[in-house]
């Protein structure tokens, strides 16, 4: 069925009008200044003004050397503008840093070393592609040398207290071997054998003059950047009230277990908690059952009646 002539004329005229309008808008927008063509993003991006002095574990960083200042600035920029990632670090720090601080003070380890855990695992029981596990990212062989128990049922690399004590033991050993806490941190990342080889081949005696792998070249700088941001979050635009951070899991009772548990879910329900709550408080339990050797007692943490008030007590 043919359309009336007036409809055909209207369609043609309308098409010509739309075409003319599109051409006009295209040329008009090209004539406008750039800032008027696009709405700016709703944020202001600033560079970072470096301080005159930085240190790691009480050891000065040679910030006056351009290579050192640029490497530090890179990590400060990356972590300042990685908003969600850094905000999660700040929230988790309130859960784990008090524990690290107590243990490090008792063991004579510099407080700055707590930021290694941020660089290593983002304060989570992570698993690396190389098989390192836990907040402190130990490989199995190294963990066993540090007296952490690993078997089919438990993995103490995921035990916050015991793994932190193992980290202290390792860092102290590396400090004795290499002479500085900065080199001890580098050894923690790349291993002492590789670090010793690099020092000998390059004929250097400090971290900042070494040319290492990309990861270890950035390692201490990443830790110092984390320290600067997390110790002064408002300076970098991060704001969170204490009761918005994640509380330390201190509201628990200890129960000594002296016999094997064939089903941890049943065991948890018998003690009026859930299987998940049992695993949250005891992340080193890696199976759904637990074998206990004769004559051995294993302490398990059980959330107590106050656990639901963890956030309230931070206010």
Phi and psi in degrees as GROMACS dihedral restraints (atoms count N, CA, C in turn):
[ dihedral_restraints ]
;  ai    aj    ak    al  type     phi  dphi    fc
    3     4     5     6     1   -79.0    20    10
    4     5     6     7     1   142.2    20    10
    6     7     8     9     1   -78.4    20    10
    7     8     9    10     1   147.8    20    10
    9    10    11    12     1   -58.7    20    10
   10    11    12    13     1   153.5    20    10
   12    13    14    15     1   -58.9    20    10
   13    14    15    16     1   -39.7    20    10
   15    16    17    18     1   -64.9    20    10
   16    17    18    19     1   -30.2    20    10
   18    19    20    21     1   -69.6    20    10
   19    20    21    22     1   -41.3    20    10
   21    22    23    24     1   -61.4    20    10
   22    23    24    25     1   -43.7    20    10
   24    25    26    27     1   -63.3    20    10
   25    26    27    28     1   -40.8    20    10
   27    28    29    30     1   -63.8    20    10
   28    29    30    31     1   -41.5    20    10
   30    31    32    33     1   -64.3    20    10
   31    32    33    34     1   -43.7    20    10
   33    34    35    36     1   -63.8    20    10
   34    35    36    37     1   -44.9    20    10
   36    37    38    39     1   -64.0    20    10
   37    38    39    40     1   -40.8    20    10
   39    40    41    42     1   -64.3    20    10
   40    41    42    43     1   -41.0    20    10
   42    43    44    45     1   -63.3    20    10
   43    44    45    46     1   -42.4    20    10
   45    46    47    48     1   -63.8    20    10
   46    47    48    49     1   -38.7    20    10
   48    49    50    51     1   -65.1    20    10
   49    50    51    52     1   -44.1    20    10
   51    52    53    54     1   -63.2    20    10
   52    53    54    55     1   -40.0    20    10
   54    55    56    57     1   -63.6    20    10
   55    56    57    58     1   -44.2    20    10
   57    58    59    60     1   -63.4    20    10
   58    59    60    61     1   -40.0    20    10
   60    61    62    63     1   -64.4    20    10
   61    62    63    64     1   -41.1    20    10
   63    64    65    66     1   -63.1    20    10
   64    65    66    67     1   -43.4    20    10
   66    67    68    69     1   -63.3    20    10
   67    68    69    70     1   -41.4    20    10
   69    70    71    72     1   -62.3    20    10
   70    71    72    73     1   -44.3    20    10
   72    73    74    75     1   -66.3    20    10
   73    74    75    76     1   -38.7    20    10
   75    76    77    78     1   -62.1    20    10
   76    77    78    79     1   -50.6    20    10
   78    79    80    81     1   -69.0    20    10
   79    80    81    82     1   -35.8    20    10
   81    82    83    84     1   -65.4    20    10
   82    83    84    85     1   -42.4    20    10
   84    85    86    87     1   -67.5    20    10
   85    86    87    88     1   -31.4    20    10
   87    88    89    90     1   -70.1    20    10
   88    89    90    91     1   -26.7    20    10
   90    91    92    93     1   -81.6    20    10
   91    92    93    94     1   -14.4    20    10
   93    94    95    96     1   -80.2    20    10
   94    95    96    97     1   150.8    20    10
   96    97    98    99     1   -59.2    20    10
   97    98    99   100     1   153.3    20    10
   99   100   101   102     1   -55.2    20    10
  100   101   102   103     1   -44.5    20    10
  102   103   104   105     1   -65.2    20    10
  103   104   105   106     1   -20.5    20    10
  105   106   107   108     1   -90.9    20    10
  106   107   108   109     1   -12.6    20    10
  108   109   110   111     1   -85.2    20    10
  109   110   111   112     1   -28.3    20    10
  111   112   113   114     1  -129.9    20    10
  112   113   114   115     1   140.8    20    10
  114   115   116   117     1   -73.5    20    10
  115   116   117   118     1   134.9    20    10
  117   118   119   120     1   -68.1    20    10
  118   119   120   121     1   152.9    20    10
  120   121   122   123     1   -64.6    20    10
  121   122   123   124     1   146.4    20    10
  123   124   125   126     1   -79.5    20    10
  124   125   126   127     1    56.6    20    10
  126   127   128   129     1  -159.7    20    10
  127   128   129   130     1   158.8    20    10
  129   130   131   132     1  -119.1    20    10
  130   131   132   133     1   122.6    20    10
  132   133   134   135     1  -102.0    20    10
  133   134   135   136     1   119.9    20    10
  135   136   137   138     1  -110.8    20    10
  136   137   138   139     1   149.9    20    10
  138   139   140   141     1   -75.6    20    10
  139   140   141   142     1   176.3    20    10
  141   142   143   144     1  -115.1    20    10
  142   143   144   145     1   128.3    20    10
  144   145   146   147     1   -87.4    20    10
  145   146   147   148     1   116.1    20    10
  147   148   149   150     1   -73.1    20    10
  148   149   150   151     1   146.8    20    10
  150   151   152   153     1   -76.0    20    10
  151   152   153   154     1   170.9    20    10
  153   154   155   156     1   -80.1    20    10
  154   155   156   157     1   -16.9    20    10
  156   157   158   159     1  -146.5    20    10
  157   158   159   160     1   136.0    20    10
  159   160   161   162     1  -136.9    20    10
  160   161   162   163     1   153.4    20    10
  162   163   164   165     1  -144.5    20    10
  163   164   165   166     1   160.3    20    10
  165   166   167   168     1  -128.6    20    10
  166   167   168   169     1   120.5    20    10
  168   169   170   171     1    53.6    20    10
  169   170   171   172     1    36.8    20    10
  171   172   173   174     1    81.5    20    10
  172   173   174   175     1     2.8    20    10
  174   175   176   177     1  -105.7    20    10
  175   176   177   178     1   125.0    20    10
  177   178   179   180     1   -64.6    20    10
  178   179   180   181     1   142.0    20    10
  180   181   182   183     1   -97.7    20    10
  181   182   183   184     1   127.5    20    10
  183   184   185   186     1   -73.3    20    10
  184   185   186   187     1    71.7    20    10
  186   187   188   189     1   -68.9    20    10
  187   188   189   190     1   -16.7    20    10
  189   190   191   192     1   -73.3    20    10
  190   191   192   193     1   -13.1    20    10
  192   193   194   195     1   -85.6    20    10
  193   194   195   196     1   127.1    20    10
  195   196   197   198     1   -58.4    20    10
  196   197   198   199     1   -37.1    20    10
  198   199   200   201     1   -64.3    20    10
  199   200   201   202     1   -39.9    20    10
  201   202   203   204     1   -68.0    20    10
  202   203   204   205     1   -45.4    20    10
  204   205   206   207     1   -64.5    20    10
  205   206   207   208     1   -37.5    20    10
  207   208   209   210     1   -69.3    20    10
  208   209   210   211     1   -37.8    20    10
  210   211   212   213     1   -67.5    20    10
  211   212   213   214     1   -39.3    20    10
  213   214   215   216     1   -68.2    20    10
  214   215   216   217     1   -43.0    20    10
  216   217   218   219     1   -60.7    20    10
  217   218   219   220     1   -38.3    20    10
  219   220   221   222     1   -56.7    20    10
  220   221   222   223     1   -47.7    20    10
  222   223   224   225     1   -70.6    20    10
  223   224   225   226     1   -35.2    20    10
  225   226   227   228     1   -64.4    20    10
  226   227   228   229     1   -42.7    20    10
  228   229   230   231     1   -65.6    20    10
  229   230   231   232     1   -47.3    20    10
  231   232   233   234     1   -59.8    20    10
  232   233   234   235     1   -44.9    20    10
  234   235   236   237     1   -82.3    20    10
  235   236   237   238     1   -22.4    20    10
  237   238   239   240     1   -71.7    20    10
  238   239   240   241     1   -36.1    20    10
  240   241   242   243     1  -102.6    20    10
  241   242   243   244     1     5.2    20    10
  243   244   245   246     1   -92.9    20    10
  244   245   246   247     1    70.2    20    10
  246   247   248   249     1   -57.7    20    10
  247   248   249   250     1   -55.2    20    10
  249   250   251   252     1   -65.0    20    10
  250   251   252   253     1   -38.9    20    10
  252   253   254   255     1   -61.6    20    10
  253   254   255   256     1   -49.6    20    10
  255   256   257   258     1   -69.8    20    10
  256   257   258   259     1   -35.6    20    10
  258   259   260   261     1   -64.2    20    10
  259   260   261   262     1   -37.5    20    10
  261   262   263   264     1   -65.6    20    10
  262   263   264   265     1   -37.3    20    10
  264   265   266   267     1   -58.6    20    10
  265   266   267   268     1   -44.7    20    10
  267   268   269   270     1   -64.0    20    10
  268   269   270   271     1   -38.9    20    10
  270   271   272   273     1   -68.6    20    10
  271   272   273   274     1   -43.5    20    10
  273   274   275   276     1   -72.1    20    10
  274   275   276   277     1   -26.7    20    10
  276   277   278   279     1   -58.8    20    10
  277   278   279   280     1   -35.3    20    10
  279   280   281   282     1   -67.2    20    10
  280   281   282   283     1   -23.9    20    10
  282   283   284   285     1   -79.3    20    10
  283   284   285   286     1   -40.8    20    10
  285   286   287   288     1  -105.5    20    10
  286   287   288   289     1   -30.5    20    10
  288   289   290   291     1   -61.0    20    10
  289   290   291   292     1   -39.9    20    10
  291   292   293   294     1   -57.7    20    10
  292   293   294   295     1   -39.1    20    10
  294   295   296   297     1   -64.0    20    10
  295   296   297   298     1   -49.3    20    10
  297   298   299   300     1   -58.8    20    10
  298   299   300   301     1   -44.0    20    10
  300   301   302   303     1   -62.9    20    10
  301   302   303   304     1   -41.5    20    10
  303   304   305   306     1   -63.5    20    10
  304   305   306   307     1   -47.0    20    10
  306   307   308   309     1   -67.6    20    10
  307   308   309   310     1   -44.2    20    10
  309   310   311   312     1   -63.7    20    10
  310   311   312   313     1   -39.8    20    10
  312   313   314   315     1   -63.3    20    10
  313   314   315   316     1   -41.0    20    10
  315   316   317   318     1   -66.9    20    10
  316   317   318   319     1   -33.6    20    10
  318   319   320   321     1   -94.6    20    10
  319   320   321   322     1    -1.9    20    10
  321   322   323   324     1    72.2    20    10
  322   323   324   325     1    31.3    20    10
  324   325   326   327     1  -102.6    20    10
  325   326   327   328     1   136.4    20    10
  327   328   329   330     1   -56.6    20    10
  328   329   330   331     1   140.7    20    10
  330   331   332   333     1   -59.6    20    10
  331   332   333   334     1   -31.5    20    10
  333   334   335   336     1   -58.5    20    10
  334   335   336   337     1   -22.6    20    10
  336   337   338   339     1   -66.4    20    10
  337   338   339   340     1   -15.8    20    10
  339   340   341   342     1   -64.0    20    10
  340   341   342   343     1   -24.3    20    10
  342   343   344   345     1   -74.9    20    10
  343   344   345   346     1   -13.3    20    10
  345   346   347   348     1   -59.5    20    10
  346   347   348   349     1   -38.4    20    10
  348   349   350   351     1   -65.3    20    10
  349   350   351   352     1   -30.6    20    10
  351   352   353   354     1   -68.0    20    10
  352   353   354   355     1   -46.5    20    10
  354   355   356   357     1   -67.1    20    10
  355   356   357   358     1   -35.9    20    10
  357   358   359   360     1   -74.8    20    10
  358   359   360   361     1   -46.0    20    10
  360   361   362   363     1  -136.8    20    10
  361   362   363   364     1     2.5    20    10
  363   364   365   366     1    57.4    20    10
  364   365   366   367     1    30.6    20    10
  366   367   368   369     1    62.0    20    10
  367   368   369   370     1    37.4    20    10
  369   370   371   372     1  -132.8    20    10
  370   371   372   373     1   158.0    20    10
  372   373   374   375     1   -78.0    20    10
  373   374   375   376     1    74.3    20    10
  375   376   377   378     1   -83.7    20    10
  376   377   378   379     1   164.1    20    10
  378   379   380   381     1  -126.3    20    10
  379   380   381   382     1   123.0    20    10
  381   382   383   384     1   -88.9    20    10
  382   383   384   385     1   166.3    20    10
  384   385   386   387     1   -62.9    20    10
  385   386   387   388     1   -23.5    20    10
  387   388   389   390     1   -90.5    20    10
  388   389   390   391     1     1.0    20    10
  390   391   392   393     1    94.0    20    10
  391   392   393   394     1     3.5    20    10
  393   394   395   396     1   -72.1    20    10
  394   395   396   397     1   143.6    20    10
  396   397   398   399     1  -135.5    20    10
  397   398   399   400     1   159.1    20    10
  399   400   401   402     1    88.1    20    10
  400   401   402   403     1   175.0    20    10
  402   403   404   405     1   -59.3    20    10
  403   404   405   406     1   -35.8    20    10
  405   406   407   408     1   -97.5    20    10
  406   407   408   409     1     1.4    20    10
  408   409   410   411     1    55.2    20    10
  409   410   411   412     1    57.7    20    10
  411   412   413   414     1   -90.8    20    10
  412   413   414   415     1   139.2    20    10
  414   415   416   417     1   -77.7    20    10
  415   416   417   418     1   160.0    20    10
  417   418   419   420     1   -59.4    20    10
  418   419   420   421     1   -46.1    20    10
  420   421   422   423     1   -61.6    20    10
  421   422   423   424     1   -46.2    20    10
  423   424   425   426     1   -64.7    20    10
  424   425   426   427     1   -38.9    20    10
  426   427   428   429     1   -62.6    20    10
  427   428   429   430     1   -43.3    20    10
  429   430   431   432     1   -67.0    20    10
  430   431   432   433     1   -35.1    20    10
  432   433   434   435     1   -64.0    20    10
  433   434   435   436     1   -25.3    20    10
  435   436   437   438     1   -96.1    20    10
  436   437   438   439     1    16.0    20    10
  438   439   440   441     1    69.8    20    10
  439   440   441   442     1    25.8    20    10
  441   442   443   444     1   -87.8    20    10
  442   443   444   445     1   134.7    20    10
  444   445   446   447     1   -84.3    20    10
  445   446   447   448     1   130.1    20    10
  447   448   449   450     1  -136.8    20    10
  448   449   450   451     1   120.7    20    10
  450   451   452   453     1  -149.3    20    10
  451   452   453   454     1  -163.2    20    10
  453   454   455   456     1   -69.1    20    10
  454   455   456   457     1   -15.8    20    10
  456   457   458   459     1  -114.7    20    10
  457   458   459   460     1   -29.6    20    10
  459   460   461   462     1  -132.3    20    10
  460   461   462   463     1   151.6    20    10
  462   463   464   465     1  -140.3    20    10
  463   464   465   466     1    99.8    20    10
  465   466   467   468     1   -74.0    20    10
  466   467   468   469     1    -0.2    20    10
  468   469   470   471     1   -64.1    20    10
  469   470   471   472     1   -22.4    20    10
  471   472   473   474     1   -94.6    20    10
  472   473   474   475     1     6.7    20    10
  474   475   476   477     1   -92.3    20    10
  475   476   477   478     1   109.6    20    10
  477   478   479   480     1   -54.6    20    10
  478   479   480   481     1   -47.0    20    10
  480   481   482   483     1   -69.2    20    10
  481   482   483   484     1   -51.4    20    10
  483   484   485   486     1   -67.1    20    10
  484   485   486   487     1   -39.0    20    10
  486   487   488   489     1   -67.5    20    10
  487   488   489   490     1   -34.8    20    10
  489   490   491   492     1   -67.6    20    10
  490   491   492   493     1   -39.2    20    10
  492   493   494   495     1   -64.1    20    10
  493   494   495   496     1   -38.8    20    10
  495   496   497   498     1   -64.6    20    10
  496   497   498   499     1   -39.3    20    10
  498   499   500   501     1   -62.0    20    10
  499   500   501   502     1   -40.9    20    10
  501   502   503   504     1   -60.8    20    10
  502   503   504   505     1   -45.6    20    10
  504   505   506   507     1   -60.8    20    10
  505   506   507   508     1   -43.3    20    10
  507   508   509   510     1   -68.7    20    10
  508   509   510   511     1   -45.3    20    10
  510   511   512   513     1   -64.1    20    10
  511   512   513   514     1   -38.8    20    10
  513   514   515   516     1   -63.6    20    10
  514   515   516   517     1   -40.6    20    10
  516   517   518   519     1   -63.7    20    10
  517   518   519   520     1   -41.8    20    10
  519   520   521   522     1   -68.9    20    10
  520   521   522   523     1   -35.2    20    10
  522   523   524   525     1   -64.6    20    10
  523   524   525   526     1   -41.7    20    10
  525   526   527   528     1   -64.3    20    10
  526   527   528   529     1   -34.5    20    10
  528   529   530   531     1   -78.0    20    10
  529   530   531   532     1   -42.3    20    10
  531   532   533   534     1  -106.3    20    10
  532   533   534   535     1   -12.0    20    10
  534   535   536   537     1    93.9    20    10
  535   536   537   538     1   -22.2    20    10
  537   538   539   540     1  -133.8    20    10
  538   539   540   541     1   154.9    20    10
  540   541   542   543     1   -70.1    20    10
  541   542   543   544     1   -28.9    20    10
  543   544   545   546     1   -64.5    20    10
  544   545   546   547     1   -46.1    20    10
  546   547   548   549     1   -69.1    20    10
  547   548   549   550     1   -31.6    20    10
  549   550   551   552     1   -61.9    20    10
  550   551   552   553     1   -40.3    20    10
  552   553   554   555     1   -65.6    20    10
  553   554   555   556     1   -41.3    20    10
  555   556   557   558     1   -61.7    20    10
  556   557   558   559     1   -41.0    20    10
  558   559   560   561     1   -64.9    20    10
  559   560   561   562     1   -35.9    20    10
  561   562   563   564     1   -59.3    20    10
  562   563   564   565     1   -37.2    20    10
  564   565   566   567     1   -80.1    20    10
  565   566   567   568     1   -46.9    20    10
  567   568   569   570     1  -105.7    20    10
  568   569   570   571     1   -10.9    20    10
  570   571   572   573     1    96.3    20    10
  571   572   573   574     1   143.2    20    10
  573   574   575   576     1   -66.8    20    10
  574   575   576   577     1   -34.6    20    10
  576   577   578   579     1   -65.1    20    10
  577   578   579   580     1   -46.9    20    10
  579   580   581   582     1   -65.0    20    10
  580   581   582   583     1   -38.1    20    10
  582   583   584   585     1   -67.5    20    10
  583   584   585   586     1   -43.3    20    10
  585   586   587   588     1   -60.5    20    10
  586   587   588   589     1   -40.2    20    10
  588   589   590   591     1   -64.2    20    10
  589   590   591   592     1   -43.6    20    10
  591   592   593   594     1   -63.9    20    10
  592   593   594   595     1   -41.9    20    10
  594   595   596   597     1   -61.2    20    10
  595   596   597   598     1   -42.3    20    10
  597   598   599   600     1   -70.6    20    10
  598   599   600   601     1   -45.6    20    10
  600   601   602   603     1   -67.7    20    10
  601   602   603   604     1   -38.1    20    10
  603   604   605   606     1   -91.5    20    10
  604   605   606   607     1    -5.2    20    10
  606   607   608   609     1    56.0    20    10
  607   608   609   610     1    45.3    20    10
  609   610   611   612     1  -121.3    20    10
  610   611   612   613     1   168.0    20    10
  612   613   614   615     1  -134.3    20    10
  613   614   615   616     1    11.3    20    10
  615   616   617   618     1  -143.5    20    10
  616   617   618   619     1   156.2    20    10
  618   619   620   621     1   -59.5    20    10
  619   620   621   622     1   -42.4    20    10
  621   622   623   624     1   -70.4    20    10
  622   623   624   625     1   -18.4    20    10
  624   625   626   627     1   -97.4    20    10
  625   626   627   628     1    -1.7    20    10
  627   628   629   630     1   -86.7    20    10
  628   629   630   631     1   146.0    20    10
  630   631   632   633     1  -106.0    20    10
  631   632   633   634     1   102.0    20    10
  633   634   635   636     1  -113.4    20    10
  634   635   636   637     1  -170.9    20    10
  636   637   638   639     1   -63.5    20    10
  637   638   639   640     1   160.2    20    10
  639   640   641   642     1   -54.8    20    10
  640   641   642   643     1   -43.1    20    10
  642   643   644   645     1   -64.0    20    10
  643   644   645   646     1   -48.0    20    10
  645   646   647   648     1   -75.9    20    10
  646   647   648   649     1   -30.7    20    10
  648   649   650   651     1   -57.6    20    10
  649   650   651   652     1   -33.1    20    10
  651   652   653   654     1   -93.2    20    10
  652   653   654   655     1   -13.8    20    10
  654   655   656   657     1   -59.3    20    10
  655   656   657   658     1   -57.3    20    10
  657   658   659   660     1   -64.7    20    10
  658   659   660   661     1   -36.9    20    10
  660   661   662   663     1   -64.4    20    10
  661   662   663   664     1   -38.8    20    10
  663   664   665   666     1   -64.1    20    10
  664   665   666   667     1   -41.4    20    10
  666   667   668   669     1   -64.3    20    10
  667   668   669   670     1   -45.0    20    10
  669   670   671   672     1   -64.7    20    10
  670   671   672   673     1   -38.1    20    10
  672   673   674   675     1   -63.3    20    10
  673   674   675   676     1   -43.8    20    10
  675   676   677   678     1   -59.8    20    10
  676   677   678   679     1   -43.1    20    10
  678   679   680   681     1   -59.5    20    10
  679   680   681   682     1   -48.2    20    10
  681   682   683   684     1   -61.8    20    10
  682   683   684   685     1   -44.4    20    10
  684   685   686   687     1   -72.0    20    10
  685   686   687   688     1   -44.3    20    10
  687   688   689   690     1   -76.2    20    10
  688   689   690   691     1   -25.8    20    10
  690   691   692   693     1   -81.1    20    10
  691   692   693   694     1   -23.4    20    10
  693   694   695   696     1  -135.3    20    10
  694   695   696   697     1    59.8    20    10
  696   697   698   699     1   -61.1    20    10
  697   698   699   700     1   -37.6    20    10
  699   700   701   702     1   -63.8    20    10
  700   701   702   703     1   -32.4    20    10
  702   703   704   705     1   -60.4    20    10
  703   704   705   706     1   -27.1    20    10
  705   706   707   708     1  -107.3    20    10
  706   707   708   709     1    12.2    20    10
  708   709   710   711     1    87.4    20    10
  709   710   711   712     1    15.8    20    10
  711   712   713   714     1  -105.0    20    10
  712   713   714   715     1   125.9    20    10
  714   715   716   717     1  -130.8    20    10
  715   716   717   718     1   126.7    20    10
  717   718   719   720     1  -154.4    20    10
  718   719   720   721     1   131.5    20    10
  720   721   722   723     1   -73.0    20    10
  721   722   723   724     1   156.9    20    10
  723   724   725   726     1   -56.6    20    10
  724   725   726   727     1   -40.2    20    10
  726   727   728   729     1   -77.2    20    10
  727   728   729   730     1     0.5    20    10
  729   730   731   732     1   -96.7    20    10
  730   731   732   733     1   -10.8    20    10
  732   733   734   735     1   -87.4    20    10
  733   734   735   736     1   170.0    20    10
  735   736   737   738     1   -88.2    20    10
  736   737   738   739     1   124.6    20    10
  738   739   740   741     1   -73.8    20    10
  739   740   741   742     1   153.8    20    10
  741   742   743   744     1   -66.9    20    10
  742   743   744   745     1   139.1    20    10
  744   745   746   747     1   -83.0    20    10
  745   746   747   748     1    76.0    20    10
  747   748   749   750     1  -101.6    20    10
  748   749   750   751     1   -13.2    20    10
  750   751   752   753     1   -90.3    20    10
  751   752   753   754     1    83.3    20    10
  753   754   755   756     1  -148.2    20    10
  754   755   756   757     1   162.2    20    10
  756   757   758   759     1  -113.7    20    10
  757   758   759   760     1   146.7    20    10
  759   760   761   762     1   -96.3    20    10
  760   761   762   763     1   131.2    20    10
  762   763   764   765     1  -121.3    20    10
  763   764   765   766     1   124.0    20    10
  765   766   767   768     1   -83.9    20    10
  766   767   768   769     1   124.4    20    10
  768   769   770   771     1  -107.8    20    10
  769   770   771   772     1   125.2    20    10
  771   772   773   774     1  -116.9    20    10
  772   773   774   775     1    -0.2    20    10
  774   775   776   777     1  -135.7    20    10
  775   776   777   778     1   160.4    20    10
  777   778   779   780     1   -65.6    20    10
  778   779   780   781     1   152.0    20    10
  780   781   782   783     1  -119.4    20    10
  781   782   783   784     1   109.2    20    10
  783   784   785   786     1   -70.7    20    10
  784   785   786   787     1   -25.0    20    10
  786   787   788   789     1  -145.6    20    10
  787   788   789   790     1   107.8    20    10
  789   790   791   792     1   -68.9    20    10
  790   791   792   793     1   -28.0    20    10
  792   793   794   795     1   -66.0    20    10
  793   794   795   796     1   -46.6    20    10
  795   796   797   798     1   -61.8    20    10
  796   797   798   799     1   -42.6    20    10
  798   799   800   801     1   -60.1    20    10
  799   800   801   802     1   -43.3    20    10
  801   802   803   804     1   -63.5    20    10
  802   803   804   805     1   -45.3    20    10
  804   805   806   807     1   -65.7    20    10
  805   806   807   808     1   -32.3    20    10
  807   808   809   810     1   -63.7    20    10
  808   809   810   811     1   -24.3    20    10
  810   811   812   813     1  -106.6    20    10
  811   812   813   814     1    20.0    20    10
  813   814   815   816     1    62.1    20    10
  814   815   816   817     1    34.2    20    10
  816   817   818   819     1  -132.5    20    10
  817   818   819   820     1   170.1    20    10
  819   820   821   822     1   -94.7    20    10
  820   821   822   823     1   163.2    20    10
  822   823   824   825     1   -59.1    20    10
  823   824   825   826     1   -41.5    20    10
  825   826   827   828     1   -63.9    20    10
  826   827   828   829     1   -42.3    20    10
  828   829   830   831     1   -62.1    20    10
  829   830   831   832     1   -38.4    20    10
  831   832   833   834     1   -61.5    20    10
  832   833   834   835     1   -42.9    20    10
  834   835   836   837     1   -72.1    20    10
  835   836   837   838     1   -34.7    20    10
  837   838   839   840     1   -63.3    20    10
  838   839   840   841     1   -40.2    20    10
  840   841   842   843     1   -84.1    20    10
  841   842   843   844     1   -17.7    20    10
  843   844   845   846     1  -134.1    20    10
  844   845   846   847     1    67.2    20    10
  846   847   848   849     1   -67.6    20    10
  847   848   849   850     1    -9.1    20    10
  849   850   851   852     1   -80.8    20    10
  850   851   852   853     1    -8.9    20    10
  852   853   854   855     1   -78.9    20    10
  853   854   855   856     1   116.9    20    10
  855   856   857   858     1  -110.1    20    10
  856   857   858   859     1    -4.3    20    10
  858   859   860   861     1  -119.0    20    10
  859   860   861   862     1   179.5    20    10
  861   862   863   864     1   -92.8    20    10
  862   863   864   865     1     1.8    20    10
  864   865   866   867     1  -137.5    20    10
  865   866   867   868     1   174.2    20    10
  867   868   869   870     1  -143.8    20    10
  868   869   870   871     1   123.5    20    10
  870   871   872   873     1   -97.1    20    10
  871   872   873   874     1   126.9    20    10
  873   874   875   876     1  -116.8    20    10
  874   875   876   877     1   123.0    20    10
  876   877   878   879     1   -66.9    20    10
  877   878   879   880     1   151.7    20    10
  879   880   881   882     1   -58.2    20    10
  880   881   882   883     1   134.5    20    10
  882   883   884   885     1    81.6    20    10
  883   884   885   886     1     2.7    20    10
  885   886   887   888     1  -108.0    20    10
  886   887   888   889     1   140.3    20    10
  888   889   890   891     1  -113.1    20    10
  889   890   891   892     1   133.3    20    10
  891   892   893   894     1  -117.4    20    10
  892   893   894   895     1   119.0    20    10
  894   895   896   897     1   -79.7    20    10
  895   896   897   898     1   127.9    20    10
  897   898   899   900     1  -113.9    20    10
  898   899   900   901     1   142.5    20    10
  900   901   902   903     1   -89.9    20    10
  901   902   903   904     1   131.6    20    10
  903   904   905   906     1  -119.5    20    10
  904   905   906   907     1   127.4    20    10
  906   907   908   909     1   -61.4    20    10
  907   908   909   910     1   137.4    20    10
  909   910   911   912     1   -99.0    20    10
  910   911   912   913     1  -172.6    20    10
  912   913   914   915     1   -65.2    20    10
  913   914   915   916     1   -14.8    20    10
  915   916   917   918     1   -92.6    20    10
  916   917   918   919     1     0.3    20    10
  918   919   920   921     1   -63.3    20    10
  919   920   921   922     1   -29.9    20    10
  921   922   923   924     1   -71.5    20    10
  922   923   924   925     1   -12.5    20    10
  924   925   926   927     1   -98.0    20    10
  925   926   927   928     1    13.4    20    10
  927   928   929   930     1   -57.4    20    10
  928   929   930   931     1   -44.9    20    10
  930   931   932   933     1   -71.5    20    10
  931   932   933   934     1   -41.4    20    10
  933   934   935   936     1   -59.7    20    10
  934   935   936   937     1   -37.1    20    10
  936   937   938   939     1   -75.9    20    10
  937   938   939   940     1    -6.2    20    10
  939   940   941   942     1   -87.2    20    10
  940   941   942   943     1   -17.2    20    10
